[in-house]
């Protein structure tokens, strides 16, 4: 068999064997990707890669493969990544807020992903319940034993590396909720902010959640304003990437409202496609073009039906689309565009709109 791609081992017999091994799996694109991964493994051997390098790649690939398998049946359900300290006790006011937040998100047909440990993570799982909880545990010599809500559940995934864990938190969730926490919470929060700011992640709501009279996040957010934004290292529009909530109810509403009209996005032949829960009026689309012309490399925003290139997502084919020649420069403004879409398409607010795959499923 001929190789399925230009990325080969340059050994005809090996390439043919790889092609025969992957020929039974998926479509042509899937087969090509699988073949390229196998070529990479072969080249690692040719490169005489060190045992340490091979251990890292082997563990990462096994962790990701298993995690993708666990998440796959739930891809049609939106999920919020909830972060917060493992050290805060049940008596801390943020604990009750995290528990209530988990309850509210599940009531809206969402699921909750946490780091699976104690404290705020346990509170989020208590609120969500075992059936609607995912745990992404990290193997540490201290402090990170899985909480009893998610322990021994099939949706508990144990990670060796932080980088695979962080990838899964972003890839498998649709919102980031940040309660009081330490270095780990800050790390995950900045990961979300950075990936949205640079367009490496789809737009998502990122919410800093504090108690009604709390001041946990205030110094950090003041630093954002006085040092980062005023200093010109972060643009003023990038403030739109994150929001602040003073109650569990407010946080849940911010996240659900983000998807009240906006549904999801995809790039097709260099054009940004925004899928919507409902069609906008022609006047609203024209208004969006006027207000957000700085986002466009040319032309105007158009409302269209599903494109032929989106045929691999048949569950979304009935959703209307906005087609944008997006310049891929100002992702804070893109978040502002999504907020404006939700305003222009406003209707009586309903929790639990359709998720990213098929129809919304209750876990």
C-alpha angles and dihedrals in degrees: 000000000000119000114264096223143025092252100089142151090243087235108110095203093050092045091052092049091051091049091052092049095054097036094097096054128087126312129317094281093049090049091050092051093048090049092050091052090052090048088053090053090050091049091051086061092047089050090055088232115199121259089244092056091048091050092054094049093043094051093044094050093047092048094050095044092052094044093050089052092051094048096042098086090053099047090111092062123078116236135198121213106222119198132185144125122304088207101063111104128225089260093063112103091230089062093064090044092053091049092050090046090055090050093050094049093051090048085057090053095258129129127224126231119193137162087264097235131113131283116037091000092056091046091054090051092047090055095045096042127224096282093057097040133098123190126204102189123189119215107239132157089239145025099009109092111137115262117247094252093065102020113126091002117138088237093061111103122190116212128197095194131050092215094060090044092051091048090054094048091056099036096050100039136069101201140028122222116190120197125176109303148137136252093316094053091047090048093053092044094052090045090057093045093048096047093049092044091054097039093244089122129043113258112279139168112262112193129189105207123201135167116266093263097022125125100192097116098029097090092049094047090046088053089052090054101039100037112020103033098031089044091055097238091112122035122240092241090058088070084078090068091078137037136193127232129191098195140030089247093054092048093050091048093050091053096044093045090056088066097036093106103353111075111174144313141238138174119236119183092335094312122115113233116199112195115211135203090226140010119268123221118260088245091055092051091050089050091052090054091052095047098042104034088125088070094056125088088200143334125017142296110272132194111227143162124253113305122235089245089063093063090111089071102056094161089068099044095105094055117103117240140213112215116207132182086218116193092212092225109103113043093166087061089049088059088050089052090054091050089050092050089054091050095048092047094044117154133158103311114253125182120223104037118177114302127230097276128028123342117319112284127203109228 
